[in-house]
Amino acid sequence: MEPITRTLARYARASQFDALPAAVRHEGARAFVNWIGCAAGGSMEEDVQLMLKLLSEFNGAKEATVVGRSERLDALNATLINSMSSAALAFNDTHNATVAHPTSPVAAALLALAERQPLTGKELLHALILGIEIQCRVGNILCVPPAECQVGLSMQGLVGGIGAAVAAAKAMALDEDGITTAIGLAANQASGGSATDQDITDKTRGQLRTAYPDAAAERIFAQSWAIEECPRVDAFCKDLAAGA
């Protein structure tokens, strides 16, 4: 079976905006408008204020918008603050099957990118839709029965970065290899770096065994491979190939 990351990248690369159903394009626009409202509404919350104070010491070029505020931050910090603001009041959209909030990380990354690399509305919306779609599908692979990956309260930290990576890679018109790399980097960060290559894999096993001398280490390690081993992967790849 082809690696799932390659399948995702090929799907994203080949996707054409005009081929998306009208209802999907409509919901994508609604998701973005809702995200803007959530980010603006949460922009003055105390936790956001504290994070801004912390980041001010490390901020770079003031090139990116902070929704609902007059400050401008560098692209990375603006992405963080805008995503955080959109979740501050817990009105950001929720994918019930995985308890993820798909638009927040994707829209935040795209807004910052659009101020570095101008995008048309169609390009931004297309990238947003793909980032949301793929992160939700990966979430389904991991936690919707018969999958048994234990993700706790929410898997946002696992799949949100993948969605943002897909969206940014699509907006930047990366080729299949570039999108594959972007997804791999995002997934690797979410997993704690355990699956980059065999050397890191072996090192991580050793670290887990030291921290957890019993069988818990093997259970923890096994979860980082859940995407590739999950029985839903075959069906998921067939859906993508069929344009589902």
DOGUMI-480188 format. One record per residue (C-alpha): chain; residue in one letter; z negated, y negated, x negated. Coordinates in steps of 0.05 Angstrom, whole numbers. Example, Ala and Ser with C-alpha at 12.3 -4.5 7.8 and 13.67 -1.06 7.14 Angstrom:
2
+-------+------+--------+--------+--------+
| kette | rest |     c3 |     c2 |     c1 |
+-------+------+--------+--------+--------+
|     A |    A |   -156 |     90 |   -246 |
|     A |    S |   -143 |     21 |   -273 |
+-------+------+--------+--------+--------+
END
This chain:
244
+-------+------+--------+--------+--------+
| kette | rest |     c3 |     c2 |     c1 |
+-------+------+--------+--------+--------+
|     A |    M |      0 |      0 |      0 |
|     A |    E |     17 |    -69 |    -24 |
|     A |    P |    -45 |   -111 |    -44 |
|     A |    I |    -70 |   -151 |     15 |
|     A |    T |    -69 |   -216 |    -25 |
|     A |    R |      5 |   -209 |    -39 |
|     A |    T |     18 |   -195 |     35 |
|     A |    L |    -19 |   -257 |     55 |
|     A |    A |     18 |   -299 |      4 |
|     A |    R |     86 |   -274 |     26 |
|     A |    Y |     69 |   -288 |     99 |
|     A |    A |     47 |   -359 |     83 |
|     A |    R |    106 |   -373 |     39 |
|     A |    A |    157 |   -348 |     89 |
|     A |    S |    126 |   -383 |    150 |
|     A |    Q |    168 |   -437 |    183 |
|     A |    F |    137 |   -490 |    226 |
|     A |    D |    192 |   -490 |    278 |
|     A |    A |    183 |   -415 |    287 |
|     A |    L |    111 |   -424 |    309 |
|     A |    P |    100 |   -419 |    384 |
|     A |    A |     91 |   -486 |    418 |
|     A |    A |     22 |   -466 |    441 |
|     A |    V |      1 |   -452 |    369 |
|     A |    R |     26 |   -520 |    346 |
|     A |    H |    -11 |   -553 |    404 |
|     A |    E |    -76 |   -518 |    387 |
|     A |    G |    -68 |   -536 |    314 |
|     A |    A |    -63 |   -610 |    331 |
|     A |    R |   -124 |   -604 |    377 |
|     A |    A |   -163 |   -570 |    321 |
|     A |    F |   -148 |   -628 |    273 |
|     A |    V |   -166 |   -682 |    324 |
|     A |    N |   -230 |   -645 |    340 |
|     A |    W |   -247 |   -640 |    266 |
|     A |    I |   -237 |   -715 |    256 |
|     A |    G |   -284 |   -729 |    313 |
|     A |    C |   -336 |   -681 |    286 |
|     A |    A |   -332 |   -709 |    216 |
|     A |    A |   -339 |   -780 |    241 |
|     A |    G |   -396 |   -761 |    286 |
|     A |    G |   -435 |   -727 |    231 |
|     A |    S |   -418 |   -777 |    176 |
|     A |    M |   -484 |   -815 |    181 |
|     A |    E |   -530 |   -756 |    186 |
|     A |    E |   -588 |   -752 |    136 |
|     A |    D |   -562 |   -691 |    100 |
|     A |    V |   -495 |   -724 |     89 |
|     A |    Q |   -529 |   -787 |     63 |
|     A |    L |   -570 |   -746 |     14 |
|     A |    M |   -508 |   -709 |    -10 |
|     A |    L |   -470 |   -774 |    -21 |
|     A |    K |   -528 |   -801 |    -61 |
|     A |    L |   -528 |   -739 |   -104 |
|     A |    L |   -453 |   -739 |   -115 |
|     A |    S |   -448 |   -814 |   -131 |
|     A |    E |   -470 |   -801 |   -203 |
|     A |    F |   -414 |   -752 |   -214 |
|     A |    N |   -358 |   -783 |   -172 |
|     A |    G |   -290 |   -794 |   -204 |
|     A |    A |   -231 |   -836 |   -181 |
|     A |    K |   -243 |   -868 |   -113 |
|     A |    E |   -179 |   -841 |    -83 |
|     A |    A |   -198 |   -803 |    -20 |
|     A |    T |   -224 |   -823 |     49 |
|     A |    V |   -293 |   -804 |     74 |
|     A |    V |   -285 |   -798 |    149 |
|     A |    G |   -329 |   -847 |    186 |
|     A |    R |   -352 |   -884 |    124 |
|     A |    S |   -329 |   -941 |     79 |
|     A |    E |   -340 |   -904 |     14 |
|     A |    R |   -283 |   -871 |    -22 |
|     A |    L |   -293 |   -811 |    -67 |
|     A |    D |   -251 |   -767 |   -113 |
|     A |    A |   -212 |   -712 |    -78 |
|     A |    L |   -262 |   -656 |    -92 |
|     A |    N |   -324 |   -694 |    -70 |
|     A |    A |   -289 |   -723 |     -8 |
|     A |    T |   -269 |   -652 |     12 |
|     A |    L |   -341 |   -630 |      6 |
|     A |    I |   -370 |   -689 |     45 |
|     A |    N |   -318 |   -687 |    100 |
|     A |    S |   -327 |   -612 |    111 |
|     A |    M |   -402 |   -621 |    111 |
|     A |    S |   -400 |   -680 |    159 |
|     A |    S |   -357 |   -641 |    208 |
|     A |    A |   -411 |   -587 |    212 |
|     A |    A |   -472 |   -633 |    211 |
|     A |    L |   -479 |   -635 |    287 |
|     A |    A |   -453 |   -563 |    297 |
|     A |    F |   -397 |   -584 |    343 |
|     A |    N |   -341 |   -560 |    297 |
|     A |    D |   -298 |   -504 |    323 |
|     A |    T |   -322 |   -433 |    319 |
|     A |    H |   -284 |   -367 |    314 |
|     A |    N |   -330 |   -324 |    355 |
|     A |    A |   -309 |   -257 |    328 |
|     A |    T |   -329 |   -275 |    257 |
|     A |    V |   -377 |   -334 |    269 |
|     A |    A |   -334 |   -376 |    222 |
|     A |    H |   -316 |   -450 |    230 |
|     A |    P |   -244 |   -447 |    208 |
|     A |    T |   -219 |   -519 |    213 |
|     A |    S |   -274 |   -553 |    173 |
|     A |    P |   -256 |   -529 |    102 |
|     A |    V |   -181 |   -528 |    115 |
|     A |    A |   -175 |   -598 |    145 |
|     A |    A |   -222 |   -628 |     93 |
|     A |    A |   -180 |   -601 |     36 |
|     A |    L |   -114 |   -622 |     68 |
|     A |    L |   -137 |   -693 |     82 |
|     A |    A |   -157 |   -703 |     10 |
|     A |    L |    -93 |   -671 |    -15 |
|     A |    A |    -51 |   -715 |     31 |
|     A |    E |    -79 |   -777 |     -5 |
|     A |    R |    -56 |   -750 |    -72 |
|     A |    Q |     10 |   -720 |    -48 |
|     A |    P |     39 |   -752 |     15 |
|     A |    L |     51 |   -702 |     71 |
|     A |    T |     88 |   -709 |    136 |
|     A |    G |     50 |   -694 |    200 |
|     A |    K |     91 |   -630 |    208 |
|     A |    E |     74 |   -607 |    137 |
|     A |    L |      0 |   -621 |    146 |
|     A |    L |     -3 |   -587 |    213 |
|     A |    H |     36 |   -526 |    189 |
|     A |    A |    -11 |   -517 |    129 |
|     A |    L |    -72 |   -527 |    174 |
|     A |    I |    -49 |   -473 |    222 |
|     A |    L |    -35 |   -423 |    167 |
|     A |    G |   -102 |   -436 |    134 |
|     A |    I |   -139 |   -425 |    200 |
|     A |    E |    -98 |   -364 |    219 |
|     A |    I |   -105 |   -327 |    153 |
|     A |    Q |   -179 |   -340 |    144 |
|     A |    C |   -193 |   -315 |    215 |
|     A |    R |   -151 |   -253 |    203 |
|     A |    V |   -187 |   -238 |    138 |
|     A |    G |   -253 |   -248 |    175 |
|     A |    N |   -231 |   -198 |    227 |
|     A |    I |   -214 |   -148 |    172 |
|     A |    L |   -284 |   -155 |    144 |
|     A |    C |   -329 |   -154 |    204 |
|     A |    V |   -295 |   -134 |    269 |
|     A |    P |   -306 |    -60 |    286 |
|     A |    P |   -291 |    -11 |    257 |
|     A |    A |   -305 |    -53 |    195 |
|     A |    E |   -378 |    -52 |    174 |
|     A |    C |   -384 |   -108 |    123 |
|     A |    Q |   -453 |   -139 |    130 |
|     A |    V |   -443 |   -215 |    126 |
|     A |    G |   -507 |   -239 |    159 |
|     A |    L |   -506 |   -299 |    205 |
|     A |    S |   -436 |   -324 |    186 |
|     A |    M |   -379 |   -308 |    139 |
|     A |    Q |   -358 |   -380 |    130 |
|     A |    G |   -374 |   -379 |     56 |
|     A |    L |   -329 |   -318 |     47 |
|     A |    V |   -267 |   -339 |     86 |
|     A |    G |   -268 |   -415 |     89 |
|     A |    G |   -246 |   -423 |     17 |
|     A |    I |   -189 |   -374 |     28 |
|     A |    G |   -164 |   -414 |     87 |
|     A |    A |   -168 |   -479 |     47 |
|     A |    A |   -131 |   -446 |    -11 |
|     A |    V |    -75 |   -421 |     33 |
|     A |    A |    -67 |   -489 |     67 |
|     A |    A |    -66 |   -528 |      2 |
|     A |    A |    -18 |   -479 |    -31 |
|     A |    K |     29 |   -484 |     29 |
|     A |    A |     26 |   -560 |     29 |
|     A |    M |     41 |   -561 |    -45 |
|     A |    A |    101 |   -514 |    -34 |
|     A |    L |     76 |   -463 |    -83 |
|     A |    D |    116 |   -399 |    -91 |
|     A |    E |     91 |   -330 |    -73 |
|     A |    D |     58 |   -320 |   -140 |
|     A |    G |     24 |   -388 |   -136 |
|     A |    I |     -4 |   -374 |    -67 |
|     A |    T |    -27 |   -305 |    -89 |
|     A |    T |    -64 |   -337 |   -147 |
|     A |    A |    -95 |   -390 |   -102 |
|     A |    I |   -121 |   -338 |    -53 |
|     A |    G |   -147 |   -295 |   -111 |
|     A |    L |   -185 |   -353 |   -141 |
|     A |    A |   -216 |   -372 |    -74 |
|     A |    A |   -236 |   -300 |    -59 |
|     A |    N |   -264 |   -291 |   -129 |
|     A |    Q |   -308 |   -352 |   -122 |
|     A |    A |   -334 |   -329 |    -55 |
|     A |    S |   -350 |   -260 |    -82 |
|     A |    G |   -388 |   -286 |   -143 |
|     A |    G |   -335 |   -266 |   -194 |
|     A |    S |   -340 |   -191 |   -189 |
|     A |    A |   -268 |   -172 |   -178 |
|     A |    T |   -227 |   -212 |   -228 |
|     A |    D |   -212 |   -154 |   -275 |
|     A |    Q |   -244 |    -90 |   -298 |
|     A |    D |   -286 |   -122 |   -353 |
|     A |    I |   -318 |   -169 |   -304 |
|     A |    T |   -325 |   -113 |   -254 |
|     A |    D |   -363 |    -70 |   -304 |
|     A |    K |   -406 |   -129 |   -325 |
|     A |    T |   -423 |   -145 |   -253 |
|     A |    R |   -443 |    -73 |   -240 |
|     A |    G |   -490 |    -76 |   -299 |
|     A |    Q |   -521 |   -141 |   -276 |
|     A |    L |   -532 |   -115 |   -207 |
|     A |    R |   -564 |    -51 |   -233 |
|     A |    T |   -612 |    -93 |   -275 |
|     A |    A |   -631 |   -137 |   -216 |
|     A |    Y |   -632 |    -80 |   -165 |
|     A |    P |   -650 |    -15 |   -200 |
|     A |    D |   -643 |     27 |   -137 |
|     A |    A |   -581 |     43 |    -97 |
|     A |    A |   -578 |    -27 |    -69 |
|     A |    A |   -536 |    -49 |   -128 |
|     A |    E |   -480 |     -2 |   -109 |
|     A |    R |   -482 |    -24 |    -36 |
|     A |    I |   -479 |    -98 |    -57 |
|     A |    F |   -421 |    -84 |   -104 |
|     A |    A |   -383 |    -43 |    -53 |
|     A |    Q |   -381 |   -102 |     -4 |
|     A |    S |   -340 |   -144 |    -52 |
|     A |    W |   -284 |    -93 |    -44 |
|     A |    A |   -286 |    -92 |     31 |
|     A |    I |   -219 |   -126 |     42 |
|     A |    E |   -179 |    -75 |      3 |
|     A |    E |   -217 |    -14 |     30 |
|     A |    C |   -224 |    -33 |    103 |
|     A |    P |   -185 |     12 |    150 |
|     A |    R |   -160 |    -49 |    188 |
|     A |    V |   -118 |    -72 |    129 |
|     A |    D |    -58 |    -27 |    145 |
|     A |    A |    -54 |    -52 |    216 |
|     A |    F |    -64 |   -124 |    193 |
|     A |    C |     -7 |   -120 |    144 |
|     A |    K |     38 |    -89 |    197 |
|     A |    D |     21 |   -147 |    244 |
|     A |    L |     40 |   -198 |    191 |
|     A |    A |    105 |   -162 |    175 |
|     A |    A |    122 |   -162 |    249 |
|     A |    G |    107 |   -237 |    254 |
|     A |    A |     46 |   -228 |    297 |
+-------+------+--------+--------+--------+
END
